[in-house]
Amino acid sequence: MSKITLKAQDLDDYLTKEDNNILEEMNKNYQEVMKIFHTCSTNQSVKKREKLYKII
C-alpha cells in the first residue's frame, strides 16, 4: 500500500465550509484542553485540579 503525505494547504480545494467550521471548532477545543492540562500539571490547589478534571 502506498502512503500519501499531505500538508494542510493541500486540502484547501477539497474541504467544504462545513469541514472548515468543524476543524476550527476542534482547534478551539484542543486549545482549551491544552490550557486545562497545563493548569493540572502545575502546582495548583487540589480543589482547582479536581474541578478541571471533571471538565475533561
mmJSON file of the N, C-alpha and C atoms, coordinates in Angstrom:
{"data_MODEL":{"atom_site":{
"group_PDB":["ATOM","ATOM","ATOM","ATOM","ATOM","ATOM","ATOM","ATOM","ATOM","ATOM","ATOM","ATOM","ATOM","ATOM","ATOM","ATOM","ATOM","ATOM","ATOM","ATOM","ATOM","ATOM","ATOM","ATOM","ATOM","ATOM","ATOM","ATOM","ATOM","ATOM","ATOM","ATOM","ATOM","ATOM","ATOM","ATOM","ATOM","ATOM","ATOM","ATOM","ATOM","ATOM","ATOM","ATOM","ATOM","ATOM","ATOM","ATOM","ATOM","ATOM","ATOM","ATOM","ATOM","ATOM","ATOM","ATOM","ATOM","ATOM","ATOM","ATOM","ATOM","ATOM","ATOM","ATOM","ATOM","ATOM","ATOM","ATOM","ATOM","ATOM","ATOM","ATOM","ATOM","ATOM","ATOM","ATOM","ATOM","ATOM","ATOM","ATOM","ATOM","ATOM","ATOM","ATOM","ATOM","ATOM","ATOM","ATOM","ATOM","ATOM","ATOM","ATOM","ATOM","ATOM","ATOM","ATOM","ATOM","ATOM","ATOM","ATOM","ATOM","ATOM","ATOM","ATOM","ATOM","ATOM","ATOM","ATOM","ATOM","ATOM","ATOM","ATOM","ATOM","ATOM","ATOM","ATOM","ATOM","ATOM","ATOM","ATOM","ATOM","ATOM","ATOM","ATOM","ATOM","ATOM","ATOM","ATOM","ATOM","ATOM","ATOM","ATOM","ATOM","ATOM","ATOM","ATOM","ATOM","ATOM","ATOM","ATOM","ATOM","ATOM","ATOM","ATOM","ATOM","ATOM","ATOM","ATOM","ATOM","ATOM","ATOM","ATOM","ATOM","ATOM","ATOM","ATOM","ATOM","ATOM","ATOM","ATOM","ATOM","ATOM","ATOM","ATOM","ATOM","ATOM","ATOM","ATOM"],
"id":[1,2,3,4,5,6,7,8,9,10,11,12,13,14,15,16,17,18,19,20,21,22,23,24,25,26,27,28,29,30,31,32,33,34,35,36,37,38,39,40,41,42,43,44,45,46,47,48,49,50,51,52,53,54,55,56,57,58,59,60,61,62,63,64,65,66,67,68,69,70,71,72,73,74,75,76,77,78,79,80,81,82,83,84,85,86,87,88,89,90,91,92,93,94,95,96,97,98,99,100,101,102,103,104,105,106,107,108,109,110,111,112,113,114,115,116,117,118,119,120,121,122,123,124,125,126,127,128,129,130,131,132,133,134,135,136,137,138,139,140,141,142,143,144,145,146,147,148,149,150,151,152,153,154,155,156,157,158,159,160,161,162,163,164,165,166,167,168],
"type_symbol":["N","C","C","N","C","C","N","C","C","N","C","C","N","C","C","N","C","C","N","C","C","N","C","C","N","C","C","N","C","C","N","C","C","N","C","C","N","C","C","N","C","C","N","C","C","N","C","C","N","C","C","N","C","C","N","C","C","N","C","C","N","C","C","N","C","C","N","C","C","N","C","C","N","C","C","N","C","C","N","C","C","N","C","C","N","C","C","N","C","C","N","C","C","N","C","C","N","C","C","N","C","C","N","C","C","N","C","C","N","C","C","N","C","C","N","C","C","N","C","C","N","C","C","N","C","C","N","C","C","N","C","C","N","C","C","N","C","C","N","C","C","N","C","C","N","C","C","N","C","C","N","C","C","N","C","C","N","C","C","N","C","C","N","C","C","N","C","C"],
"label_atom_id":["N","CA","C","N","CA","C","N","CA","C","N","CA","C","N","CA","C","N","CA","C","N","CA","C","N","CA","C","N","CA","C","N","CA","C","N","CA","C","N","CA","C","N","CA","C","N","CA","C","N","CA","C","N","CA","C","N","CA","C","N","CA","C","N","CA","C","N","CA","C","N","CA","C","N","CA","C","N","CA","C","N","CA","C","N","CA","C","N","CA","C","N","CA","C","N","CA","C","N","CA","C","N","CA","C","N","CA","C","N","CA","C","N","CA","C","N","CA","C","N","CA","C","N","CA","C","N","CA","C","N","CA","C","N","CA","C","N","CA","C","N","CA","C","N","CA","C","N","CA","C","N","CA","C","N","CA","C","N","CA","C","N","CA","C","N","CA","C","N","CA","C","N","CA","C","N","CA","C","N","CA","C","N","CA","C","N","CA","C","N","CA","C","N","CA","C"],
"label_alt_id":[null,null,null,null,null,null,null,null,null,null,null,null,null,null,null,null,null,null,null,null,null,null,null,null,null,null,null,null,null,null,null,null,null,null,null,null,null,null,null,null,null,null,null,null,null,null,null,null,null,null,null,null,null,null,null,null,null,null,null,null,null,null,null,null,null,null,null,null,null,null,null,null,null,null,null,null,null,null,null,null,null,null,null,null,null,null,null,null,null,null,null,null,null,null,null,null,null,null,null,null,null,null,null,null,null,null,null,null,null,null,null,null,null,null,null,null,null,null,null,null,null,null,null,null,null,null,null,null,null,null,null,null,null,null,null,null,null,null,null,null,null,null,null,null,null,null,null,null,null,null,null,null,null,null,null,null,null,null,null,null,null,null,null,null,null,null,null,null],
"label_comp_id":["MET","MET","MET","SER","SER","SER","LYS","LYS","LYS","ILE","ILE","ILE","THR","THR","THR","LEU","LEU","LEU","LYS","LYS","LYS","ALA","ALA","ALA","GLN","GLN","GLN","ASP","ASP","ASP","LEU","LEU","LEU","ASP","ASP","ASP","ASP","ASP","ASP","TYR","TYR","TYR","LEU","LEU","LEU","THR","THR","THR","LYS","LYS","LYS","GLU","GLU","GLU","ASP","ASP","ASP","ASN","ASN","ASN","ASN","ASN","ASN","ILE","ILE","ILE","LEU","LEU","LEU","GLU","GLU","GLU","GLU","GLU","GLU","MET","MET","MET","ASN","ASN","ASN","LYS","LYS","LYS","ASN","ASN","ASN","TYR","TYR","TYR","GLN","GLN","GLN","GLU","GLU","GLU","VAL","VAL","VAL","MET","MET","MET","LYS","LYS","LYS","ILE","ILE","ILE","PHE","PHE","PHE","HIS","HIS","HIS","THR","THR","THR","CYS","CYS","CYS","SER","SER","SER","THR","THR","THR","ASN","ASN","ASN","GLN","GLN","GLN","SER","SER","SER","VAL","VAL","VAL","LYS","LYS","LYS","LYS","LYS","LYS","ARG","ARG","ARG","GLU","GLU","GLU","LYS","LYS","LYS","LEU","LEU","LEU","TYR","TYR","TYR","LYS","LYS","LYS","ILE","ILE","ILE","ILE","ILE","ILE"],
"label_asym_id":["A","A","A","A","A","A","A","A","A","A","A","A","A","A","A","A","A","A","A","A","A","A","A","A","A","A","A","A","A","A","A","A","A","A","A","A","A","A","A","A","A","A","A","A","A","A","A","A","A","A","A","A","A","A","A","A","A","A","A","A","A","A","A","A","A","A","A","A","A","A","A","A","A","A","A","A","A","A","A","A","A","A","A","A","A","A","A","A","A","A","A","A","A","A","A","A","A","A","A","A","A","A","A","A","A","A","A","A","A","A","A","A","A","A","A","A","A","A","A","A","A","A","A","A","A","A","A","A","A","A","A","A","A","A","A","A","A","A","A","A","A","A","A","A","A","A","A","A","A","A","A","A","A","A","A","A","A","A","A","A","A","A","A","A","A","A","A","A"],
"label_entity_id":["1","1","1","1","1","1","1","1","1","1","1","1","1","1","1","1","1","1","1","1","1","1","1","1","1","1","1","1","1","1","1","1","1","1","1","1","1","1","1","1","1","1","1","1","1","1","1","1","1","1","1","1","1","1","1","1","1","1","1","1","1","1","1","1","1","1","1","1","1","1","1","1","1","1","1","1","1","1","1","1","1","1","1","1","1","1","1","1","1","1","1","1","1","1","1","1","1","1","1","1","1","1","1","1","1","1","1","1","1","1","1","1","1","1","1","1","1","1","1","1","1","1","1","1","1","1","1","1","1","1","1","1","1","1","1","1","1","1","1","1","1","1","1","1","1","1","1","1","1","1","1","1","1","1","1","1","1","1","1","1","1","1","1","1","1","1","1","1"],
"label_seq_id":[1,1,1,2,2,2,3,3,3,4,4,4,5,5,5,6,6,6,7,7,7,8,8,8,9,9,9,10,10,10,11,11,11,12,12,12,13,13,13,14,14,14,15,15,15,16,16,16,17,17,17,18,18,18,19,19,19,20,20,20,21,21,21,22,22,22,23,23,23,24,24,24,25,25,25,26,26,26,27,27,27,28,28,28,29,29,29,30,30,30,31,31,31,32,32,32,33,33,33,34,34,34,35,35,35,36,36,36,37,37,37,38,38,38,39,39,39,40,40,40,41,41,41,42,42,42,43,43,43,44,44,44,45,45,45,46,46,46,47,47,47,48,48,48,49,49,49,50,50,50,51,51,51,52,52,52,53,53,53,54,54,54,55,55,55,56,56,56],
"pdbx_PDB_ins_code":[null,null,null,null,null,null,null,null,null,null,null,null,null,null,null,null,null,null,null,null,null,null,null,null,null,null,null,null,null,null,null,null,null,null,null,null,null,null,null,null,null,null,null,null,null,null,null,null,null,null,null,null,null,null,null,null,null,null,null,null,null,null,null,null,null,null,null,null,null,null,null,null,null,null,null,null,null,null,null,null,null,null,null,null,null,null,null,null,null,null,null,null,null,null,null,null,null,null,null,null,null,null,null,null,null,null,null,null,null,null,null,null,null,null,null,null,null,null,null,null,null,null,null,null,null,null,null,null,null,null,null,null,null,null,null,null,null,null,null,null,null,null,null,null,null,null,null,null,null,null,null,null,null,null,null,null,null,null,null,null,null,null,null,null,null,null,null,null],
"Cartn_x":[0.848,0.0,0.896,0.611,1.367,0.845,1.755,1.366,1.45,0.508,0.493,0.53,1.431,1.533,1.085,0.094,-0.429,-0.156,-0.075,0.017,-1.358,-1.596,-2.909,-3.328,-2.411,-2.779,-3.169,-2.764,-3.162,-4.658,-5.292,-6.711,-7.621,-7.052,-7.845,-8.964,-8.713,-9.73,-10.704,-10.446,-11.282,-12.223,-11.904,-12.724,-13.873,-15.024,-16.188,-16.15,-17.05,-17.145,-17.477,-18.352,-18.717,-17.497,-16.695,-15.464,-14.556,-14.39,-13.528,-14.089,-15.42,-16.04,-15.787,-15.894,-15.642,-14.188,-13.278,-11.856,-11.555,-12.184,-11.996,-12.5,-13.65,-14.203,-13.305,-12.802,-11.882,-10.622,-10.126,-8.935,-9.2,-10.369,-10.728,-10.786,-11.412,-11.498,-10.115,-9.267,-7.9,-7.149,-7.251,-6.559,-7.053,-8.354,-8.928,-8.437,-8.43,-7.957,-6.479,-5.696,-4.268,-4.07,-4.902,-4.831,-5.144,-6.175,-6.566,-5.445,-4.864,-3.771,-2.585,-2.311,-1.205,-1.481,-2.687,-3.062,-2.983,-3.435,-3.412,-1.991,-1.076,0.291,1.158,0.631,1.389,0.951,1.561,1.266,0.008,-1.121,-2.404,-3.001,-3.966,-4.626,-5.336,-5.506,-6.163,-7.599,-8.304,-9.69,-9.777,-8.847,-8.859,-8.58,-7.616,-7.313,-8.498,-9.135,-10.28,-11.42,-11.63,-12.661,-12.338,-11.081,-10.676,-10.781,-10.452,-10.571,-12.011,-12.962,-14.371,-14.763,-14.163,-14.437,-13.964,-12.8,-12.218,-13.088],
"Cartn_y":[-1.174,0.0,1.24,2.143,3.392,4.384,5.17,6.214,7.57,8.422,9.782,10.73,11.682,12.672,14.015,14.591,15.881,16.928,18.134,19.27,19.931,20.727,21.352,22.14,22.861,23.682,22.825,21.555,20.668,20.371,20.56,20.254,21.443,22.598,23.825,23.693,23.091,22.997,21.84,20.976,19.8,19.931,20.797,20.928,21.896,21.522,22.408,23.423,24.388,25.379,24.679,23.691,22.923,22.181,21.583,20.913,21.895,23.07,24.084,24.547,24.661,25.031,23.967,22.71,21.61,21.628,21.835,21.892,23.069,24.181,25.356,25.078,24.44,24.093,23.083,22.111,21.142,21.831,22.785,23.519,24.307,24.947,25.691,24.75,23.579,22.597,22.117,21.863,21.414,22.468,23.72,24.791,24.887,24.745,24.814,23.654,22.465,21.293,21.432,21.986,22.157,23.131,24.16,25.081,24.338,23.492,22.727,21.785,21.058,20.142,20.89,22.05,22.847,23.22,23.673,24.045,22.838,21.693,20.481,20.002,20.292,19.807,20.758,21.907,22.849,22.725,23.481,23.411,24.192,23.685,24.303,23.594,24.22,23.596,22.32,21.414,20.142,20.381,21.302,21.581,22.088,22.956,23.501,22.392,21.535,20.426,19.477,19.155,18.25,18.843,20.14,20.813,20.697,20.896,20.817,19.392,18.411,17.013,16.671,17.236,16.984,17.539,18.652,19.254,18.325,17.747,16.864,15.644],
"Cartn_z":[0.0,0.0,0.0,-0.888,-0.97,0.05,0.591,1.533,0.852,1.182,0.645,1.837,1.792,2.859,2.312,2.974,2.555,3.62,3.168,4.086,4.129,5.157,5.327,4.095,3.492,2.333,1.127,1.123,0.029,0.051,1.208,1.345,1.061,0.823,0.667,-0.362,-1.485,-2.542,-2.33,-1.352,-1.146,0.047,0.99,2.186,1.958,2.471,2.366,3.508,3.439,4.509,5.829,5.755,6.953,7.513,6.635,7.075,7.82,7.241,7.869,9.208,9.315,10.579,11.645,11.254,12.183,12.639,11.705,12.059,12.988,12.748,13.599,15.022,15.12,16.435,17.16,16.415,17.007,17.52,16.776,17.191,18.468,18.56,19.767,20.973,20.781,21.858,22.279,21.305,21.595,22.409,22.007,22.731,24.171,24.362,25.712,26.571,26.012,26.759,27.104,26.195,26.482,27.647,27.743,28.886,30.179,30.124,31.312,31.726,30.772,31.098,31.69,31.151,31.685,33.14,33.401,34.764,35.694,35.222,36.048,36.325,35.438,35.614,36.432,36.793,37.61,39.06,39.921,41.35,41.705,41.29,41.613,42.824,43.452,44.595,44.153,45.075,44.779,44.316,44.96,44.575,43.141,42.763,41.4,40.388,40.692,39.776,39.644,40.759,40.714,39.887,40.001,39.212,37.72,37.369,35.957,35.443,36.259,35.824,35.494,36.217,35.939,34.575,34.174,32.873,31.758,31.967,30.96,30.827],
"occupancy":[1.0,1.0,1.0,1.0,1.0,1.0,1.0,1.0,1.0,1.0,1.0,1.0,1.0,1.0,1.0,1.0,1.0,1.0,1.0,1.0,1.0,1.0,1.0,1.0,1.0,1.0,1.0,1.0,1.0,1.0,1.0,1.0,1.0,1.0,1.0,1.0,1.0,1.0,1.0,1.0,1.0,1.0,1.0,1.0,1.0,1.0,1.0,1.0,1.0,1.0,1.0,1.0,1.0,1.0,1.0,1.0,1.0,1.0,1.0,1.0,1.0,1.0,1.0,1.0,1.0,1.0,1.0,1.0,1.0,1.0,1.0,1.0,1.0,1.0,1.0,1.0,1.0,1.0,1.0,1.0,1.0,1.0,1.0,1.0,1.0,1.0,1.0,1.0,1.0,1.0,1.0,1.0,1.0,1.0,1.0,1.0,1.0,1.0,1.0,1.0,1.0,1.0,1.0,1.0,1.0,1.0,1.0,1.0,1.0,1.0,1.0,1.0,1.0,1.0,1.0,1.0,1.0,1.0,1.0,1.0,1.0,1.0,1.0,1.0,1.0,1.0,1.0,1.0,1.0,1.0,1.0,1.0,1.0,1.0,1.0,1.0,1.0,1.0,1.0,1.0,1.0,1.0,1.0,1.0,1.0,1.0,1.0,1.0,1.0,1.0,1.0,1.0,1.0,1.0,1.0,1.0,1.0,1.0,1.0,1.0,1.0,1.0,1.0,1.0,1.0,1.0,1.0,1.0],
"B_iso_or_equiv":[0.0,0.0,0.0,0.0,0.0,0.0,0.0,0.0,0.0,0.0,0.0,0.0,0.0,0.0,0.0,0.0,0.0,0.0,0.0,0.0,0.0,0.0,0.0,0.0,0.0,0.0,0.0,0.0,0.0,0.0,0.0,0.0,0.0,0.0,0.0,0.0,0.0,0.0,0.0,0.0,0.0,0.0,0.0,0.0,0.0,0.0,0.0,0.0,0.0,0.0,0.0,0.0,0.0,0.0,0.0,0.0,0.0,0.0,0.0,0.0,0.0,0.0,0.0,0.0,0.0,0.0,0.0,0.0,0.0,0.0,0.0,0.0,0.0,0.0,0.0,0.0,0.0,0.0,0.0,0.0,0.0,0.0,0.0,0.0,0.0,0.0,0.0,0.0,0.0,0.0,0.0,0.0,0.0,0.0,0.0,0.0,0.0,0.0,0.0,0.0,0.0,0.0,0.0,0.0,0.0,0.0,0.0,0.0,0.0,0.0,0.0,0.0,0.0,0.0,0.0,0.0,0.0,0.0,0.0,0.0,0.0,0.0,0.0,0.0,0.0,0.0,0.0,0.0,0.0,0.0,0.0,0.0,0.0,0.0,0.0,0.0,0.0,0.0,0.0,0.0,0.0,0.0,0.0,0.0,0.0,0.0,0.0,0.0,0.0,0.0,0.0,0.0,0.0,0.0,0.0,0.0,0.0,0.0,0.0,0.0,0.0,0.0,0.0,0.0,0.0,0.0,0.0,0.0],
"pdbx_formal_charge":[null,null,null,null,null,null,null,null,null,null,null,null,null,null,null,null,null,null,null,null,null,null,null,null,null,null,null,null,null,null,null,null,null,null,null,null,null,null,null,null,null,null,null,null,null,null,null,null,null,null,null,null,null,null,null,null,null,null,null,null,null,null,null,null,null,null,null,null,null,null,null,null,null,null,null,null,null,null,null,null,null,null,null,null,null,null,null,null,null,null,null,null,null,null,null,null,null,null,null,null,null,null,null,null,null,null,null,null,null,null,null,null,null,null,null,null,null,null,null,null,null,null,null,null,null,null,null,null,null,null,null,null,null,null,null,null,null,null,null,null,null,null,null,null,null,null,null,null,null,null,null,null,null,null,null,null,null,null,null,null,null,null,null,null,null,null,null,null],
"auth_seq_id":[1,1,1,2,2,2,3,3,3,4,4,4,5,5,5,6,6,6,7,7,7,8,8,8,9,9,9,10,10,10,11,11,11,12,12,12,13,13,13,14,14,14,15,15,15,16,16,16,17,17,17,18,18,18,19,19,19,20,20,20,21,21,21,22,22,22,23,23,23,24,24,24,25,25,25,26,26,26,27,27,27,28,28,28,29,29,29,30,30,30,31,31,31,32,32,32,33,33,33,34,34,34,35,35,35,36,36,36,37,37,37,38,38,38,39,39,39,40,40,40,41,41,41,42,42,42,43,43,43,44,44,44,45,45,45,46,46,46,47,47,47,48,48,48,49,49,49,50,50,50,51,51,51,52,52,52,53,53,53,54,54,54,55,55,55,56,56,56],
"auth_comp_id":["MET","MET","MET","SER","SER","SER","LYS","LYS","LYS","ILE","ILE","ILE","THR","THR","THR","LEU","LEU","LEU","LYS","LYS","LYS","ALA","ALA","ALA","GLN","GLN","GLN","ASP","ASP","ASP","LEU","LEU","LEU","ASP","ASP","ASP","ASP","ASP","ASP","TYR","TYR","TYR","LEU","LEU","LEU","THR","THR","THR","LYS","LYS","LYS","GLU","GLU","GLU","ASP","ASP","ASP","ASN","ASN","ASN","ASN","ASN","ASN","ILE","ILE","ILE","LEU","LEU","LEU","GLU","GLU","GLU","GLU","GLU","GLU","MET","MET","MET","ASN","ASN","ASN","LYS","LYS","LYS","ASN","ASN","ASN","TYR","TYR","TYR","GLN","GLN","GLN","GLU","GLU","GLU","VAL","VAL","VAL","MET","MET","MET","LYS","LYS","LYS","ILE","ILE","ILE","PHE","PHE","PHE","HIS","HIS","HIS","THR","THR","THR","CYS","CYS","CYS","SER","SER","SER","THR","THR","THR","ASN","ASN","ASN","GLN","GLN","GLN","SER","SER","SER","VAL","VAL","VAL","LYS","LYS","LYS","LYS","LYS","LYS","ARG","ARG","ARG","GLU","GLU","GLU","LYS","LYS","LYS","LEU","LEU","LEU","TYR","TYR","TYR","LYS","LYS","LYS","ILE","ILE","ILE","ILE","ILE","ILE"],
"auth_asym_id":["A","A","A","A","A","A","A","A","A","A","A","A","A","A","A","A","A","A","A","A","A","A","A","A","A","A","A","A","A","A","A","A","A","A","A","A","A","A","A","A","A","A","A","A","A","A","A","A","A","A","A","A","A","A","A","A","A","A","A","A","A","A","A","A","A","A","A","A","A","A","A","A","A","A","A","A","A","A","A","A","A","A","A","A","A","A","A","A","A","A","A","A","A","A","A","A","A","A","A","A","A","A","A","A","A","A","A","A","A","A","A","A","A","A","A","A","A","A","A","A","A","A","A","A","A","A","A","A","A","A","A","A","A","A","A","A","A","A","A","A","A","A","A","A","A","A","A","A","A","A","A","A","A","A","A","A","A","A","A","A","A","A","A","A","A","A","A","A"],
"auth_atom_id":["N","CA","C","N","CA","C","N","CA","C","N","CA","C","N","CA","C","N","CA","C","N","CA","C","N","CA","C","N","CA","C","N","CA","C","N","CA","C","N","CA","C","N","CA","C","N","CA","C","N","CA","C","N","CA","C","N","CA","C","N","CA","C","N","CA","C","N","CA","C","N","CA","C","N","CA","C","N","CA","C","N","CA","C","N","CA","C","N","CA","C","N","CA","C","N","CA","C","N","CA","C","N","CA","C","N","CA","C","N","CA","C","N","CA","C","N","CA","C","N","CA","C","N","CA","C","N","CA","C","N","CA","C","N","CA","C","N","CA","C","N","CA","C","N","CA","C","N","CA","C","N","CA","C","N","CA","C","N","CA","C","N","CA","C","N","CA","C","N","CA","C","N","CA","C","N","CA","C","N","CA","C","N","CA","C","N","CA","C","N","CA","C","N","CA","C"],
"pdbx_PDB_model_num":[1,1,1,1,1,1,1,1,1,1,1,1,1,1,1,1,1,1,1,1,1,1,1,1,1,1,1,1,1,1,1,1,1,1,1,1,1,1,1,1,1,1,1,1,1,1,1,1,1,1,1,1,1,1,1,1,1,1,1,1,1,1,1,1,1,1,1,1,1,1,1,1,1,1,1,1,1,1,1,1,1,1,1,1,1,1,1,1,1,1,1,1,1,1,1,1,1,1,1,1,1,1,1,1,1,1,1,1,1,1,1,1,1,1,1,1,1,1,1,1,1,1,1,1,1,1,1,1,1,1,1,1,1,1,1,1,1,1,1,1,1,1,1,1,1,1,1,1,1,1,1,1,1,1,1,1,1,1,1,1,1,1,1,1,1,1,1,1]
}}}
